[in-house]
Amino acid sequence: MRHWHWLSAAAATIIFTDTPDYALKTVSQSIEKHDVKNFHRVVNVDSLLDSGYDGFIDGLTAVDGGATPEAKEAIKNFTQMLRSPMILSLKAALDSYVATGDFKPEENVGLTELLERTGLSGIEVRDVKNIQINDANDNEAFADVIIFQPELEREFPLQIVLSRGKDDQWQITRVQNFQEYVAQISQLRRTQLEDYLVKSAEINAKHDTVVREAEKKYSTILSIGTLGQDKTRADLKELFSGSFKQDWETRKQELFNLHVPKDALHLHNIYIKICDLWIDAAQDYVKWLDDNNALTIKSAEDKIHQAQNLSMEAAALAKRMTS
């Protein structure tokens, strides 16, 4: 996440120290100067992280329209178990970032994953706009922190809420629309995942038809000849080194060209591994038709067995992801 140097232009204006504008400017300056004490003076970290965690969970569950209320409640109960250690980790990471400019994710378990899940790991803070005190409560103020979110491919206004304490000091306390932000990121990722599952299924179904035709041709060749005949072996070599192997190579390339969301990466890697195994098995089989070596045909059979097992694993995984 890039530095919050978003109020340099405002430095040229006179800002009173008991205003929301000053508090926001101090956030930027404390990060630039690695001043943790000053940062905590204008940011209520506990309140910000508490509300942010709730917004994160609510944003995730809001997208899952197919889940029952009971299932959503179970998810919330589970995530509450992680709340305290996760917030503790986030506080340590935030202090580290202000003090050194580094989140030190290796020292804060789960931080990298959480930042990625919330879509915060790649954002760019671009501006702060619409700083204003609440008309109905002069101890509350709002501001829009404009970020660029690369996955959304557009800017998004995070609506910051500030509160004034008894000493007239303003502090950032929460992000009012964090749930909406997380929900938009989650919906985008879900859409991308669904798109991948549909397109990869179409590719596999199309090429499975070719494989079935090759299997029929294989049976036909053996039904009219024997492996001891040169013509039979030549026909089988042509089948496996030609249309069969080439089709698996084409399938692999088509899968490779898909946009692969992170949540589909494991499934995608399985699909690519299946293609590689069948390509290698075809090469081994063609080689065996020449050398008639028992080790060569065993190598081909082992790869076919691996590919078949992976295909069952991939089918089960895709089914779970689809449902």
Phi, psi and chi 1 to 4 in degrees:
 res  aa     phi    psi   chi1   chi2   chi3   chi4
   1 MET       -  128.9 -176.0  164.8   58.4      -
   2 ARG   -76.2  160.1  -57.7 -175.3 -173.2 -179.7
   3 HIS   -62.4  153.7  -68.7 -178.7      -      -
   4 TRP   -90.6   62.1  -71.6   39.7      -      -
   5 HIS   -91.5   64.1  -56.8  -40.9      -      -
   6 TRP  -111.3    6.6   25.7  -96.3      -      -
   7 LEU  -126.4   20.6  -77.5  172.8      -      -
   8 SER   -62.2  -34.6   56.5      -      -      -
   9 ALA   -66.9  -31.7      -      -      -      -
  10 ALA   -75.1  -13.4      -      -      -      -
  11 ALA   -64.2  -22.0      -      -      -      -
  12 ALA   -77.6  -12.0      -      -      -      -
  13 THR  -101.0  157.7   63.2      -      -      -
  14 ILE   -81.1  124.1  -62.5  174.6      -      -
  15 ILE  -125.0  123.2  -59.8  176.7      -      -
  16 PHE   -70.6  149.5  -65.8  102.8      -      -
  17 THR   -74.9  -12.9   59.1      -      -      -
  18 ASP  -106.7   39.9   59.7  -10.1      -      -
  19 THR  -124.0  157.0   65.4      -      -      -
  20 PRO   -58.9  -36.1  -22.9   33.4      -      -
  21 ASP   -58.1  -44.1  -53.1   60.6      -      -
  22 TYR   -65.5  -41.0 -178.8   78.2      -      -
  23 ALA   -61.0  -43.2      -      -      -      -
  24 LEU   -66.6  -39.4  -70.0  164.7      -      -
  25 LYS   -64.6  -37.6 -179.1  174.9 -178.4  -69.9
  26 THR   -65.4  -34.3  -58.0      -      -      -
  27 VAL   -56.6  -50.0  174.4      -      -      -
  28 SER   -61.7  -44.8  177.6      -      -      -
  29 GLN   -66.5  -38.8  -69.7  179.5  -24.2      -
  30 SER   -66.6  -33.9   62.8      -      -      -
  31 ILE   -71.1  -42.0  -66.4  173.6      -      -
  32 GLU   -62.8  -38.1  -69.5  176.7   13.6      -
  33 LYS   -95.3    2.7  -63.7  177.8  180.0  179.5
  34 HIS    55.3   44.5  -56.3  -58.6      -      -
  35 ASP  -102.2   92.4 -172.5  -18.0      -      -
  36 VAL   -65.6  -40.1  177.4      -      -      -
  37 LYS   -62.0  -46.0 -177.3  177.7  179.2 -179.3
  38 ASN   -66.7  -34.8 -140.0   20.5      -      -
  39 PHE   -61.7  -46.2  179.2   82.4      -      -
  40 HIS   -68.8  -22.2  -80.1  -87.0      -      -
  41 ARG   -67.8  -30.8 -172.1  169.0   63.2   85.3
  42 VAL  -113.7    0.1  -69.7      -      -      -
  43 VAL  -129.8  118.9  178.1      -      -      -
  44 ASN   -83.0   89.1 -172.9  -32.6      -      -
  45 VAL   -61.6  -40.7  174.4      -      -      -
  46 ASP   -60.9  -48.2  -71.1  -28.9      -      -
  47 SER   -65.1  -41.4  175.0      -      -      -
  48 LEU   -62.6  -45.3 -177.4   65.8      -      -
  49 LEU   -74.1  -37.2  -67.6 -179.7      -      -
  50 ASP   -59.9  -50.9  -83.8  -19.4      -      -
  51 SER   -69.2  -34.7   61.6      -      -      -
  52 GLY   -65.2  -38.8      -      -      -      -
  53 TYR   -65.1  -42.1 -169.0   84.0      -      -
  54 ASP   -62.2  -42.8  -71.5  -23.2      -      -
  55 GLY   -63.4  -37.2      -      -      -      -
  56 PHE   -62.4  -49.7  167.7   59.0      -      -
  57 ILE   -65.6  -44.4  -59.1  -55.0      -      -
  58 ASP   -63.7  -37.1  -69.5  -18.7      -      -
  59 GLY   -66.4  -38.0      -      -      -      -
  60 LEU   -68.0  -46.7  -71.8  180.0      -      -
  61 THR   -73.7  -25.7   54.3      -      -      -
  62 ALA   -64.4  -30.5      -      -      -      -
  63 VAL   -74.8  -29.2  174.0      -      -      -
  64 ASP   -80.9   74.5 -164.6   -1.2      -      -
  65 GLY   -65.2  -21.5      -      -      -      -
  66 GLY   -82.7  -10.7      -      -      -      -
  67 ALA   -79.1  143.4      -      -      -      -
  68 THR   -74.4  159.1   64.1      -      -      -
  69 PRO   -55.9  -36.3  -26.6   34.9      -      -
  70 GLU   -64.6  -41.8  -67.3   78.5   10.2      -
  71 ALA   -65.9  -41.6      -      -      -      -
  72 LYS   -63.5  -39.0  -71.2 -176.3  177.7 -178.7
  73 GLU   -66.2  -37.9 -172.2   63.3   27.5      -
  74 ALA   -64.4  -39.9      -      -      -      -
  75 ILE   -62.7  -45.5  -67.8  171.3      -      -
  76 LYS   -62.1  -41.6  -74.9 -170.4  176.1 -176.8
  77 ASN   -61.5  -40.4  -70.4  -21.2      -      -
  78 PHE   -66.4  -44.3  174.2   73.9      -      -
  79 THR   -67.8  -26.7   54.5      -      -      -
  80 GLN   -66.0  -27.5  -72.1  -53.1  -45.1      -
  81 MET   -64.7  -30.5  -66.9  171.0   56.1      -
  82 LEU   -89.3   -8.0  -55.1  175.9      -      -
  83 ARG   -56.7  -57.0 -177.2 -171.2 -170.9   93.9
  84 SER   -60.8  -51.6  -66.5      -      -      -
  85 PRO   -64.5  -33.5   18.5  -29.9      -      -
  86 MET   -69.7  -43.6 -171.5   57.6   69.7      -
  87 ILE   -65.7  -37.7  -72.0  179.3      -      -
  88 LEU   -61.3  -42.4 -154.8   60.9      -      -
  89 SER   -64.6  -42.0  177.6      -      -      -
  90 LEU   -64.5  -40.3  -75.0  168.9      -      -
  91 LYS   -61.7  -44.1  -74.3 -179.4   68.3  173.4
  92 ALA   -63.5  -41.4      -      -      -      -
  93 ALA   -66.0  -41.0      -      -      -      -
  94 LEU   -64.9  -43.8 -168.6   56.5      -      -
  95 ASP   -62.5  -39.7  -77.9  -11.0      -      -
  96 SER   -63.2  -40.9  172.3      -      -      -
  97 TYR   -65.2  -43.5 -179.3   74.3      -      -
  98 VAL   -65.7  -41.3  175.5      -      -      -
  99 ALA   -73.8  -34.1      -      -      -      -
 100 THR  -127.3  -14.1   67.5      -      -      -
 101 GLY    83.2   10.5      -      -      -      -
 102 ASP  -133.7  129.9 -177.6    7.3      -      -
 103 PHE   -71.3  -20.1  -80.4  116.3      -      -
 104 LYS    50.9   59.6  -63.6 -177.2  179.7  177.8
 105 PRO   -60.6  -25.5   21.4  -32.9      -      -
 106 GLU   -67.3  -19.8   67.9  -78.7   -5.1      -
 107 GLU   -97.5   -6.5  -62.8  178.4   10.3      -
 108 ASN  -125.5   94.8  -62.0  -74.3      -      -
 109 VAL   -58.7  129.2  179.2      -      -      -
 110 GLY    85.5   -5.9      -      -      -      -
 111 LEU   -64.4  -48.2  174.0   64.2      -      -
 112 THR   -58.5  -43.1  -59.6      -      -      -
 113 GLU   -64.6  -41.0  176.9   68.2   15.1      -
 114 LEU   -66.5  -43.0 -176.4   61.5      -      -
 115 LEU   -62.3  -37.7  -70.7  175.2      -      -
 116 GLU   -69.4  -41.3 -165.9  -78.6  -32.0      -
 117 ARG   -64.6  -35.5  -77.6  -70.0  172.5 -169.8
 118 THR   -84.5   -5.9   54.5      -      -      -
 119 GLY    73.8   19.0      -      -      -      -
 120 LEU   -93.5  -14.4  -67.9  174.5      -      -
 121 SER   -67.7  -25.0   58.0      -      -      -
 122 GLY  -117.4   15.1      -      -      -      -
 123 ILE   -77.6  159.4   67.6  165.1      -      -
 124 GLU  -125.4  121.7  174.6 -171.8  -11.2      -
 125 VAL   -80.8  123.9 -179.9      -      -      -
 126 ARG  -110.4  -29.1  -69.1 -171.2  168.5  176.3
 127 ASP  -167.6  166.5 -159.8   -0.9      -      -
 128 VAL  -129.0  127.2  172.6      -      -      -
 129 LYS  -133.3  168.2  -63.4  179.9  178.7  178.5
 130 ASN    55.6   45.0  -53.8  -38.1      -      -
 131 ILE   -77.5  119.4  -56.2  172.2      -      -
 132 GLN  -154.6  148.1   56.4 -174.8  -20.5      -
 133 ILE   -83.2  141.7  -66.1  176.8      -      -
 134 ASN   -62.7  124.8 -173.0   -9.8      -      -
 135 ASP   -60.9  -32.2  -68.5  -24.0      -      -
 136 ALA   -87.8  -11.9      -      -      -      -
 137 ASN  -155.0  104.8  178.5    4.8      -      -
 138 ASP   -76.9    3.5   60.7    7.3      -      -
 139 ASN   -99.3    9.3  -71.9  -41.6      -      -
 140 GLU  -131.3  140.9 -175.3  176.2   66.8      -
 141 ALA  -138.9  162.9      -      -      -      -
 142 PHE  -130.9  154.5  -51.6  103.6      -      -
 143 ALA  -155.6  147.5      -      -      -      -
 144 ASP  -101.9  114.8  -70.4  -20.9      -      -
 145 VAL   -90.5  114.8  175.1      -      -      -
 146 ILE   -88.7  116.4  -50.1  -59.5      -      -
 147 ILE  -112.9  154.0   64.0  170.1      -      -
 148 PHE  -102.4  122.8  177.5   78.6      -      -
 149 GLN  -106.1  111.6 -144.4  -63.4  -33.7      -
 150 PRO   -62.9  -30.9   18.3  -29.7      -      -
 151 GLU   -70.1  -41.6  -70.8 -178.4   76.0      -
 152 LEU   -73.4  -19.7  -64.1  175.6      -      -
 153 GLU    60.6   37.0  -62.6 -177.9  -27.1      -
 154 ARG  -163.2  170.7   61.1  177.2  173.4   83.4
 155 GLU   -80.7  151.9  -69.0 -177.7  -18.9      -
 156 PHE  -138.4  130.9 -173.9   95.3      -      -
 157 PRO   -88.1  112.3   30.2  -30.4      -      -
 158 LEU   -82.8  120.5  -69.3  174.6      -      -
 159 GLN   -87.5  101.7  -62.6  166.9   -3.1      -
 160 ILE   -83.5  137.4  -56.8  -62.2      -      -
 161 VAL  -111.6  131.0  178.8      -      -      -
 162 LEU  -117.0  146.7  -59.9   95.1      -      -
 163 SER  -124.5  144.4  -62.2      -      -      -
 164 ARG  -100.1  128.4  177.2  161.9   52.5 -173.7
 165 GLY   -86.5 -177.2      -      -      -      -
 166 LYS   -64.1  -26.0  -65.5  178.8 -179.4  178.5
 167 ASP   -88.3   11.9   57.1   -3.8      -      -
 168 ASP    68.5    9.3  -76.8  -22.3      -      -
 169 GLN   -82.4  130.0  174.7   65.3   57.2      -
 170 TRP   -89.2  140.2  -72.4   91.0      -      -
 171 GLN  -133.6  142.6  -79.8 -169.0  -42.9      -
 172 ILE   -72.4  128.2  -65.1  174.1      -      -
 173 THR  -116.5  -28.9   55.6      -      -      -
 174 ARG  -165.3  168.0   60.4 -168.6  172.4   92.4
 175 VAL  -108.0  112.8  179.6      -      -      -
 176 GLN   -64.9  -34.1 -171.8  166.2 -115.9      -
 177 ASN  -113.1   29.9   63.2  -23.6      -      -
 178 PHE   -65.2  -36.2 -163.9   59.1      -      -
 179 GLN   -59.1  -44.8  174.5 -178.3  -15.2      -
 180 GLU   -62.6  -41.5  176.9 -170.0  -16.0      -
 181 TYR   -61.1  -50.1  165.2   75.6      -      -
 182 VAL   -62.1  -39.7  172.4      -      -      -
 183 ALA   -62.5  -39.0      -      -      -      -
 184 GLN   -66.9  -41.2  -71.8 -164.6   25.4      -
 185 ILE   -63.4  -45.4  -65.2  -68.6      -      -
 186 SER   -64.5  -40.9  -61.3      -      -      -
 187 GLN   -65.2  -41.1 -176.8   59.3   61.9      -
 188 LEU   -60.3  -45.9  172.9   67.8      -      -
 189 ARG   -66.5  -37.5  -68.7  173.4  177.8  174.8
 190 ARG   -64.9  -42.0  169.4  162.9  -67.7 -160.5
 191 THR   -62.5  -42.5  -60.6      -      -      -
 192 GLN   -64.8  -39.4  -69.1  175.3  -20.6      -
 193 LEU   -64.8  -45.9  176.2   59.9      -      -
 194 GLU   -61.4  -38.8  -69.8  171.6  -11.0      -
 195 ASP   -63.9  -42.1 -177.8   64.0      -      -
 196 TYR   -63.8  -45.0  173.5   83.5      -      -
 197 LEU   -61.9  -40.1  -68.9  170.7      -      -
 198 VAL   -66.9  -48.9  168.3      -      -      -
 199 LYS   -68.3  -40.3  -70.6 -179.4  177.0  177.2
 200 SER   -67.8  -36.3   59.7      -      -      -
 201 ALA   -64.4  -40.1      -      -      -      -
 202 GLU   -64.1  -42.4  -70.9  173.6  -11.9      -
 203 ILE   -62.4  -48.3  -70.9  170.9      -      -
 204 ASN   -64.5  -40.9  -75.6  -39.0      -      -
 205 ALA   -63.3  -43.0      -      -      -      -
 206 LYS   -61.0  -45.4  176.3 -178.6   67.5  176.0
 207 HIS   -78.6  -25.4  -71.3  -76.9      -      -
 208 ASP   -61.7  -32.2  -76.5  -13.9      -      -
 209 THR   -63.1  -41.7  -60.0      -      -      -
 210 VAL   -65.0  -40.4  177.5      -      -      -
 211 VAL   -62.4  -43.1  169.2      -      -      -
 212 ARG   -63.2  -37.9  -74.6 -167.7  -67.9  -88.9
 213 GLU   -65.1  -38.5  -70.8  -60.3  -42.5      -
 214 ALA   -65.8  -38.3      -      -      -      -
 215 GLU   -64.4  -39.1  -69.8  172.2  -13.8      -
 216 LYS   -64.1  -42.2  -70.7  178.9 -177.2  177.6
 217 LYS   -64.9  -38.0 -168.6  170.9 -178.2  179.4
 218 TYR   -60.4  -45.8  174.7   79.2      -      -
 219 SER   -64.4  -39.0  -62.0      -      -      -
 220 THR   -64.1  -44.0  -59.9      -      -      -
 221 ILE   -59.9  -43.9  -68.2  171.8      -      -
 222 LEU   -73.9  -23.5  -72.7  179.3      -      -
 223 SER   -75.6  -23.3   69.0      -      -      -
 224 ILE  -107.9    3.6   59.8  176.6      -      -
 225 GLY  -155.9 -176.8      -      -      -      -
 226 THR  -129.9  160.6   65.9      -      -      -
 227 LEU   -65.4  -17.0  -72.6  172.4      -      -
 228 GLY   -77.3  -10.7      -      -      -      -
 229 GLN   -94.0  136.1  -64.1  173.4  -34.7      -
 230 ASP   -59.3  -41.4  -69.4  -18.7      -      -
 231 LYS   -63.7  -41.8 -175.8  179.3 -174.6  -47.9
 232 THR   -61.2  -45.8  -59.0      -      -      -
 233 ARG   -65.3  -38.3  -61.7  173.3   78.1   87.2
 234 ALA   -65.1  -41.1      -      -      -      -
 235 ASP   -64.8  -40.3  -71.5  -15.2      -      -
 236 LEU   -67.7  -39.7  -70.4  174.6      -      -
 237 LYS   -60.7  -43.3  -75.6  173.7   63.3  176.4
 238 GLU   -64.3  -39.6 -178.5 -179.3   -9.7      -
 239 LEU   -63.8  -50.1  173.3   64.0      -      -
 240 PHE   -76.7  -36.2  -80.3   95.3      -      -
 241 SER   -82.6  -17.4   62.4      -      -      -
 242 GLY   -97.7 -105.2      -      -      -      -
 243 SER   -60.8  -39.2   59.6      -      -      -
 244 PHE   -65.8  -56.3 -175.7   83.2      -      -
 245 LYS   -63.9  -42.8  177.2  171.7  171.0  -74.8
 246 GLN   -63.3  -36.3  -70.9  168.9   10.0      -
 247 ASP   -67.6  -38.6 -174.2   69.9      -      -
 248 TRP   -66.4  -36.2  -82.7  104.6      -      -
 249 GLU   -65.9  -39.5  -69.9  170.8  -19.4      -
 250 THR   -66.0  -43.4  -58.5      -      -      -
 251 ARG   -58.5  -46.7 -176.5 -164.5  -56.4 -130.0
 252 LYS   -58.4  -44.3  178.7 -178.4  175.9 -179.7
 253 GLN   -65.2  -40.1 -172.5   59.4   51.7      -
 254 GLU   -65.8  -40.7  -70.0  177.1    7.0      -
 255 LEU   -65.8  -40.1  -71.3  167.2      -      -
 256 PHE   -62.4  -31.4 -174.4   78.2      -      -
 257 ASN   -79.1   -9.9  -71.1  -20.8      -      -
 258 LEU   -71.4  149.8  -68.5  177.1      -      -
 259 HIS   -75.1  124.4  169.0   70.3      -      -
 260 VAL  -109.9  107.2 -174.7      -      -      -
 261 PRO   -67.5  157.6   22.1  -29.9      -      -
 262 LYS   -57.8  -39.1 -177.6  178.5  178.4 -177.7
 263 ASP   -67.6  -15.1  -71.9  -21.0      -      -
 264 ALA  -104.3    3.3      -      -      -      -
 265 LEU   -62.3  -42.4 -169.1   56.8      -      -
 266 HIS   -62.8  -46.1  179.2   56.5      -      -
 267 LEU   -61.6  -43.3  176.6   61.7      -      -
 268 HIS   -61.0  -43.4 -178.5   74.6      -      -
 269 ASN   -63.1  -35.5  -72.3  -22.1      -      -
 270 ILE   -63.8  -45.9  -66.3  175.8      -      -
 271 TYR   -57.7  -45.2  -76.0  150.6      -      -
 272 ILE   -65.5  -39.7  -62.9  -60.3      -      -
 273 LYS   -64.3  -39.3  179.6   62.6  175.4  175.8
 274 ILE   -60.5  -45.2  -69.3  167.9      -      -
 275 CYS   -59.2  -46.6  -67.6      -      -      -
 276 ASP   -61.1  -41.5  -73.6  -23.7      -      -
 277 LEU   -64.2  -43.1  -75.1  166.1      -      -
 278 TRP   -68.5  -36.4  -83.2  110.4      -      -
 279 ILE   -63.4  -46.1  -68.5  167.0      -      -
 280 ASP   -66.6  -38.1  -69.5  -14.2      -      -
 281 ALA   -63.3  -41.4      -      -      -      -
 282 ALA   -62.4  -40.7      -      -      -      -
 283 GLN   -65.0  -41.6  -69.7  172.5  -25.0      -
 284 ASP   -63.5  -39.8  -76.7  -14.4      -      -
 285 TYR   -65.5  -42.2 -167.6   78.2      -      -
 286 VAL   -63.1  -40.8  170.0      -      -      -
 287 LYS   -62.9  -41.1 -177.6 -178.7  176.8 -176.6
 288 TRP   -63.6  -35.0  172.7   73.5      -      -
 289 LEU   -63.7  -20.1  -70.3  168.9      -      -
 290 ASP   -93.8  -46.4  -77.1  -30.1      -      -
 291 ASP   -96.2  -17.0   67.2   18.5      -      -
 292 ASN    54.5   32.7 -158.0   27.5      -      -
 293 ASN   -90.9  130.7 -171.7  -46.4      -      -
 294 ALA   -61.5  -34.3      -      -      -      -
 295 LEU   -66.9  -32.7  -67.8  177.3      -      -
 296 THR   -68.5  -46.3  -52.4      -      -      -
 297 ILE   -69.1  -31.5 -168.6   61.4      -      -
 298 LYS   -65.4  -39.3 -175.7  178.6 -175.3  -53.4
 299 SER   -61.0  -43.3  174.8      -      -      -
 300 ALA   -63.6  -44.4      -      -      -      -
 301 GLU   -66.2  -38.6  -69.9  171.4  -13.9      -
 302 ASP   -61.5  -41.5  -72.8  -14.8      -      -
 303 LYS   -69.2  -38.1  -73.0  165.5 -175.3  169.5
 304 ILE   -63.2  -41.4  -68.9  170.8      -      -
 305 HIS   -62.8  -43.8 -177.0   65.5      -      -
 306 GLN   -61.3  -44.1  -69.2  178.2   55.8      -
 307 ALA   -62.8  -41.1      -      -      -      -
 308 GLN   -65.7  -41.0  -70.0  170.7  -23.9      -
 309 ASN   -64.1  -42.6  -74.5  -19.8      -      -
 310 LEU   -65.9  -34.0  -76.1  176.5      -      -
 311 SER   -63.6  -39.7  -67.7      -      -      -
 312 MET   -66.9  -40.3  -70.4 -171.7  -70.5      -
 313 GLU   -63.1  -43.9  179.4 -177.1  -21.5      -
 314 ALA   -64.5  -41.1      -      -      -      -
 315 ALA   -63.2  -42.1      -      -      -      -
 316 ALA   -67.1  -40.9      -      -      -      -
 317 LEU   -65.8  -45.0 -179.7   56.7      -      -
 318 ALA   -62.2  -37.0      -      -      -      -
 319 LYS   -65.0  -44.0 -176.4  176.8 -179.8  179.5
 320 ARG   -63.6  -42.5  -71.7 -161.5  -58.6  -86.9
 321 MET   -67.4  -34.9  -65.5  169.6   71.9      -
 322 THR   -70.4  -38.3  -59.2      -      -      -
 323 SER   -85.2      -   61.3      -      -      -
